[in-house]
Amino acid sequence: MKRLLLLLPVLLAAPVVTAEPRVITLWPGTPPGETGKLPPEGDTTGPKDQLIAGRPVIRLGNVSTPTIAVYSPDAGWNTGTAVVVCPGGGYHILAMDLEGTEVCAWLNSLGVTGILLKYRVPAREGVPRYQAPLQDVQRALGLVRQNAQNLGIDPHRLGVLGFSAGAHLAAVLSNEHERRTYPAVDAADELSCRPDFALLIYPGYLVDKDNVVAPELSVGSPKTPPTFLVQAQDDPIPAENALFYCLALKRAGVPAELHLYPVGGHGYGLRRTDAVVTTWPDRAAEWLKASGWLRPAP
């Protein structure tokens, strides 16, 4: 009995097993601006690609049909909060498990609905690398809010979480949501695509070589939502990305929390190692709880 009591907190904190996700295609026809044809979508991982925490990564490439996959927590665990997850991959591929499905399972363990965005990659020629992905994520938030009741979520408790290039996409969405970047398709595009909060994990592309915040990130309050950031000082993508973006948030009066770790590198996702940076999900859960997102919706 004593052993059972000791194990009980661990069992209660274990991730909730999710059912098969509900997959929704974002666009009823050809996505805006698409004129070319890509090779078939598929995992581009090769035998020489780096393992993360001793395990391979799905590197999905040639995405021309963007979707969202909705992973719902157990009904008795559901807080009503949802998060759109944007995997990274340099706007070239998507790390679909490391920074996608594994993240949705973690969110489910917190009682949060995980909505995995499969956005268009690689970057299209002749336009900003984030243009097609921004269209996809704007459309995704409108569709989620339109279907909130059916998905068991509160449309006013919808956040975004991104990794690396996906964190840049989440930051662009956080600041460029007042107008759609494509012609409206249906009623979903009349709804707000502003995230209620944002989590940016080892972000890239937030500043230029002079550490000036990128022009697509026009930070301002109350436009820009409260933001949580994580980066390591030895990240090959300079930590100045998180530092100077956080400073811009502070100057604009946007609530922000930054965790800067001395070592950890880049691209660790949620996979735990001996590096302290991989405890960031604990800090993120604390931030979500302190911000009220883990309390059941009234």
FENQUILIN-V545555 format. One record per residue. N is the residue number from 1. SS is DSSP state (alpha for helix, beta for strand, coil for the rest). PSI is psi in whole degrees, 0 to 359 (* if undefined). NEAR is the number of other ideal C-beta (glycine too) atoms within 12 Angstrom. Layout:
BEGIN
((N | SS | PSI | NEAR) (N | SS | PSI | NEAR))
END
This chain:
BEGIN
((1 | coil | 317 | 7) (2 | alpha | 318 | 7) (3 | alpha | 321 | 9) (4 | alpha | 319 | 10) (5 | alpha | 325 | 11) (6 | alpha | 326 | 10) (7 | alpha | 342 | 13) (8 | alpha | 314 | 13) (9 | alpha | 324 | 10) (10 | alpha | 316 | 12) (11 | alpha | 319 | 14) (12 | alpha | 331 | 13) (13 | alpha | 357 | 17) (14 | coil | 147 | 17) (15 | coil | 142 | 28) (16 | coil | 131 | 28) (17 | coil | 128 | 14) (18 | coil | 152 | 30) (19 | coil | 178 | 16) (20 | coil | 138 | 11) (21 | coil | 158 | 25) (22 | beta | 121 | 24) (23 | beta | 130 | 17) (24 | beta | 124 | 29) (25 | beta | 132 | 21) (26 | coil | 320 | 41) (27 | coil | 136 | 31) (28 | coil | 339 | 15) (29 | coil | 217 | 11) (30 | coil | 130 | 19) (31 | coil | 154 | 34) (32 | coil | 136 | 27) (33 | coil | 358 | 23) (34 | coil | 122 | 24) (35 | coil | 331 | 14) (36 | coil | 178 | 17) (37 | coil | 131 | 11) (38 | coil | 162 | 22) (39 | coil | 168 | 12) (40 | coil | 142 | 13) (41 | coil | 141 | 24) (42 | beta | 171 | 17) (43 | beta | 122 | 21) (44 | coil | 5 | 26) (45 | coil | 133 | 24) (46 | coil | 169 | 12) (47 | coil | 340 | 8) (48 | coil | 359 | 7) (49 | coil | 148 | 19) (50 | coil | 138 | 19) (51 | coil | 150 | 16) (52 | beta | 120 | 28) (53 | coil | 37 | 21) (54 | coil | 8 | 11) (55 | beta | 151 | 20) (56 | coil | 171 | 21) (57 | coil | 138 | 33) (58 | coil | 118 | 28) (59 | beta | 90 | 32) (60 | beta | 129 | 36) (61 | beta | 168 | 29) (62 | coil | 51 | 23) (63 | beta | 117 | 36) (64 | coil | 349 | 30) (65 | coil | 89 | 27) (66 | coil | 146 | 35) (67 | beta | 168 | 30) (68 | beta | 142 | 41) (69 | beta | 120 | 33) (70 | beta | 115 | 35) (71 | beta | 112 | 39) (72 | coil | 140 | 34) (73 | coil | 169 | 35) (74 | coil | 141 | 21) (75 | alpha | 324 | 16) (76 | alpha | 355 | 11) (77 | alpha | 351 | 26) (78 | coil | 124 | 30) (79 | coil | 346 | 35) (80 | coil | 351 | 31) (81 | coil | 146 | 42) (82 | beta | 153 | 47) (83 | beta | 127 | 47) (84 | beta | 123 | 54) (85 | beta | 127 | 52) (86 | beta | 102 | 53) (87 | coil | 158 | 48) (88 | coil | 186 | 43) (89 | coil | 24 | 45) (90 | coil | 24 | 30) (91 | coil | 26 | 35) (92 | coil | 316 | 26) (93 | coil | 179 | 36) (94 | beta | 126 | 46) (95 | beta | 82 | 46) (96 | coil | 334 | 38) (97 | alpha | 307 | 29) (98 | alpha | 317 | 42) (99 | alpha | 24 | 45) (100 | alpha | 273 | 42) (101 | alpha | 323 | 32) (102 | alpha | 327 | 33) (103 | alpha | 319 | 43) (104 | alpha | 322 | 41) (105 | alpha | 320 | 30) (106 | alpha | 315 | 37) (107 | alpha | 318 | 43) (108 | alpha | 324 | 35) (109 | alpha | 340 | 32) (110 | coil | 359 | 38) (111 | coil | 19 | 36) (112 | coil | 138 | 47) (113 | beta | 126 | 46) (114 | beta | 127 | 45) (115 | beta | 103 | 45) (116 | beta | 118 | 48) (117 | beta | 121 | 52) (118 | beta | 96 | 41) (119 | coil | 167 | 51) (120 | coil | 128 | 43) (121 | beta | 156 | 37) (122 | coil | 175 | 27) (123 | coil | 137 | 27) (124 | coil | 146 | 28) (125 | coil | 145 | 14) (126 | coil | 1 | 11) (127 | coil | 160 | 21) (128 | coil | 142 | 23) (129 | coil | 335 | 27) (130 | coil | 359 | 39) (131 | alpha | 306 | 28) (132 | alpha | 315 | 38) (133 | alpha | 324 | 50) (134 | alpha | 319 | 46) (135 | alpha | 318 | 38) (136 | alpha | 317 | 45) (137 | alpha | 326 | 48) (138 | alpha | 313 | 46) (139 | alpha | 319 | 41) (140 | alpha | 314 | 46) (141 | alpha | 322 | 44) (142 | alpha | 317 | 36) (143 | alpha | 320 | 38) (144 | alpha | 315 | 45) (145 | alpha | 323 | 33) (146 | alpha | 326 | 27) (147 | coil | 19 | 25) (148 | alpha | 314 | 27) (149 | alpha | 315 | 12) (150 | alpha | 333 | 16) (151 | alpha | 356 | 31) (152 | coil | 34 | 30) (153 | coil | 164 | 37) (154 | coil | 121 | 26) (155 | coil | 348 | 30) (156 | coil | 12 | 23) (157 | coil | 55 | 33) (158 | beta | 115 | 42) (159 | beta | 182 | 45) (160 | beta | 143 | 49) (161 | beta | 127 | 54) (162 | beta | 156 | 49) (163 | beta | 132 | 47) (164 | coil | 242 | 41) (165 | alpha | 327 | 40) (166 | alpha | 330 | 50) (167 | alpha | 322 | 46) (168 | alpha | 316 | 45) (169 | alpha | 316 | 54) (170 | alpha | 323 | 52) (171 | alpha | 320 | 52) (172 | alpha | 314 | 45) (173 | alpha | 321 | 48) (174 | alpha | 338 | 51) (175 | alpha | 345 | 39) (176 | coil | 71 | 34) (177 | coil | 0 | 36) (178 | coil | 342 | 17) (179 | coil | 148 | 18) (180 | coil | 145 | 27) (181 | coil | 24 | 28) (182 | coil | 159 | 27) (183 | coil | 137 | 14) (184 | coil | 140 | 18) (185 | coil | 315 | 24) (186 | coil | 194 | 17) (187 | alpha | 334 | 12) (188 | alpha | 331 | 28) (189 | alpha | 358 | 28) (190 | alpha | 350 | 15) (191 | coil | 158 | 26) (192 | coil | 139 | 25) (193 | coil | 21 | 38) (194 | coil | 125 | 32) (195 | coil | 146 | 47) (196 | coil | 340 | 36) (197 | beta | 163 | 37) (198 | beta | 143 | 51) (199 | beta | 123 | 48) (200 | beta | 112 | 52) (201 | beta | 125 | 51) (202 | coil | 64 | 43) (203 | coil | 152 | 46) (204 | coil | 167 | 39) (205 | coil | 13 | 37) (206 | coil | 335 | 44) (207 | beta | 161 | 30) (208 | coil | 189 | 18) (209 | coil | 341 | 11) (210 | coil | 11 | 10) (211 | coil | 28 | 18) (212 | coil | 133 | 16) (213 | beta | 136 | 32) (214 | coil | 144 | 29) (215 | coil | 335 | 16) (216 | coil | 357 | 27) (217 | coil | 73 | 38) (218 | coil | 79 | 20) (219 | coil | 138 | 33) (220 | coil | 152 | 20) (221 | coil | 137 | 20) (222 | coil | 14 | 17) (223 | coil | 310 | 23) (224 | coil | 129 | 38) (225 | coil | 162 | 38) (226 | beta | 141 | 33) (227 | beta | 141 | 45) (228 | beta | 131 | 44) (229 | beta | 146 | 45) (230 | beta | 135 | 43) (231 | beta | 158 | 41) (232 | beta | 148 | 31) (233 | coil | 333 | 24) (234 | coil | 15 | 19) (235 | coil | 130 | 32) (236 | coil | 337 | 17) (237 | coil | 115 | 30) (238 | coil | 139 | 26) (239 | coil | 344 | 33) (240 | alpha | 336 | 28) (241 | alpha | 308 | 41) (242 | alpha | 320 | 43) (243 | alpha | 309 | 28) (244 | alpha | 331 | 30) (245 | alpha | 319 | 44) (246 | alpha | 321 | 36) (247 | alpha | 321 | 23) (248 | alpha | 321 | 33) (249 | alpha | 315 | 34) (250 | alpha | 314 | 21) (251 | alpha | 331 | 16) (252 | alpha | 357 | 25) (253 | coil | 22 | 15) (254 | coil | 125 | 30) (255 | coil | 132 | 23) (256 | beta | 150 | 34) (257 | beta | 125 | 27) (258 | beta | 132 | 30) (259 | beta | 113 | 33) (260 | beta | 119 | 26) (261 | beta | 148 | 27) (262 | coil | 324 | 15) (263 | coil | 161 | 19) (264 | coil | 338 | 31) (265 | coil | 220 | 25) (266 | coil | 149 | 37) (267 | coil | 34 | 39) (268 | coil | 346 | 40) (269 | coil | 226 | 41) (270 | coil | 9 | 39) (271 | coil | 119 | 28) (272 | coil | 136 | 21) (273 | coil | 191 | 21) (274 | coil | 346 | 12) (275 | coil | 127 | 22) (276 | alpha | 334 | 20) (277 | alpha | 333 | 33) (278 | alpha | 2 | 29) (279 | alpha | 6 | 21) (280 | alpha | 327 | 38) (281 | alpha | 331 | 31) (282 | alpha | 317 | 21) (283 | alpha | 321 | 24) (284 | alpha | 319 | 35) (285 | alpha | 321 | 28) (286 | alpha | 319 | 18) (287 | alpha | 316 | 31) (288 | alpha | 318 | 34) (289 | alpha | 314 | 19) (290 | alpha | 330 | 17) (291 | coil | 355 | 26) (292 | coil | 3 | 21) (293 | coil | 345 | 38) (294 | coil | 1 | 28) (295 | coil | 140 | 19) (296 | coil | 140 | 21) (297 | coil | 141 | 22) (298 | coil | * | 9))
END
